[in-house]
Amino acid sequence: MIVTILGCLIFAVSILQIRFPDLAVLLKSKDPATWEFLGAPSGFSFADLGNTLSLFSWVLSKKFLDSNNPDIVAEGQRAHIKARRVRYGLILGLVIMVAGLAMALVQSFA
């Protein structure tokens, strides 16, 4: 069960890292049409009714490269590096949780 708890911790820390406040503020000031299209995300927390999650998926799909503003592209590239780390953390946490649960199940039958 310790492995499962470790997976849960990795997953929770990854979820809490889904924040892109600099990119959200930059989009709001330089490209309000895109900011509105994404649901006007605050970028400070994933809990703002999914708006930061839409920004997260927008960054992962590299839509920031379509912008004509070099500041948005540069900040988007920094956010993309962070978003990839978060994505891999989510996957790793989920895999460790499932492996821990499988190990606990096997131990309960042994």
N, C-alpha and C positions, 0 to 999 in steps of 0.2 A: 504493500500500500504506500510505502514511502516513495516509490517510483511514480505512482499516480499523483501523489501530492506534489512532487517535483514538477511533473508535467502541468498540473493545474497552476502552479506558481509561474512557470514560464509563459503559459497562455495568458494569465491575468496581467503580467507585466507587459506583455506584447500588446494587449488590448489598451492598456493605459498609455502606451506610446503613440497611439493613433491621434496625433495632434500636429497641425501645420499652421500655427498662428501667423507666422511671417508671410507665408504664401497667401493666406486668406486676406490679410490686411492689404497686401500688395495687389491682389486681384480686385478688391473692393475699390481701391483708389485709382488703379490704372486701367482696369478692364471690367467695368461694372456689369456689362452684358453677360460675360462668362460667369461672374460671381453670382448674378441672379439666376442664370441657367443651372448652376450647381446647387441652388436652394439657399443662397445667402449664408454660407457656412461661417461660423465664428472661428473655426480652426483650433479652438482651445480644448475641446473635449469631444469624444466620440458620442457623447450622450445628448447632443443637441438635435434630437429627432432624426438622426441619420444624415444630417447635412455634411458633417465632417467625414462620414463614411463615403459620401458621394465625392468629396474632394480627394479622399484616399484612393478610390478607384480611378478617378480622373488622372491623378498623378501616376498610378501604376500603369495606366494605358498610354502614358506619355503624350497626352493631349496638350500639355503646356508647350510642346514644340511647335504647335500651330499658331502660337501667339507671335505678333510682330514686335512685341516689347522685349528687348533683351534682358531687362530686369526680371520679368516673369520667367523667361527661359532659364536664367541662371538660378533663380530661387527654386524653380521647378526641378532642376537637376539635383540640387541639394535635397529637396524633399523626396525625390525619387530614390535616392540612396537610402534615406531613412525608411521609406515605405517598403523597400525590398527587405530591409532588416526586419521590419515588423511582420511582413508576410512570412518570412522564413521562421521567425519566432513563433508565430501562430501555428504553422505547420509542425514545427518541432514539438511544441507543447502538446498538440493534439496526438501526435504519434507516440510520445512518451506516456501520455495518459492511457491510450489504448493498450500499449504494451504493458503498462503497470496493471491494468485491469485484467489482461490476459494472464499475466504472471500470478495474480491473486487468485484467479479462477482455477488455474492449474494446481496451485498449492492447496486450494480447498478440497480438491479431489484426490490429492496424493496422501 
